[in-house]
């Protein structure tokens, strides 16, 4: 939900993926939230798990132009990844906060 793990009101991220230094509502220090590459890997796995079966569904039910399918699913995968990545990063920050890792 991209909200502060402590109060649930303030925003955790700004400028798409940059973690704020502190929550604007409760003031909790968020500088210790370091999630590295975990969100990117989980986002990639989720996007592949959603988009890859679409190839089989499309080709099983229709006879489409391969170029159209490739381009449209690339756009769909890119859009899904861009939408999902900040949410997965927020989930990782929330899990770190719940486990009291990295100085929380």
Residue pairs with C-beta under 8 A, 6 or more apart in sequence:
1 8
1 87
1 90
2 11
2 12
2 13
2 86
2 87
2 90
3 9
3 10
3 11
3 12
3 90
4 10
4 11
4 12
4 23
4 25
4 26
4 28
4 30
5 12
5 28
5 93
5 94
5 97
5 98
6 23
6 26
6 28
6 97
7 23
7 25
7 26
7 28
9 23
9 25
9 26
10 20
10 23
10 24
10 25
10 26
11 20
11 23
11 24
12 19
12 20
12 23
12 30
12 33
12 90
12 93
13 19
13 20
13 86
13 89
13 90
14 20
16 86
17 85
17 86
17 89
19 30
19 31
19 33
19 93
20 30
21 29
21 30
21 31
22 28
22 29
22 30
22 31
23 30
28 104
29 103
29 104
30 93
31 103
32 102
32 103
32 104
33 93
33 96
33 97
33 102
33 104
34 102
35 89
35 92
35 93
35 96
38 92
39 85
39 88
39 89
39 91
39 92
40 85
42 88
42 92
43 81
43 84
43 85
43 88
44 81
46 84
46 88
47 77
47 80
47 81
47 84
50 80
51 73
51 76
51 77
51 80
54 73
54 76
55 69
55 73
58 64
58 69
59 69
96 102
96 104
97 104
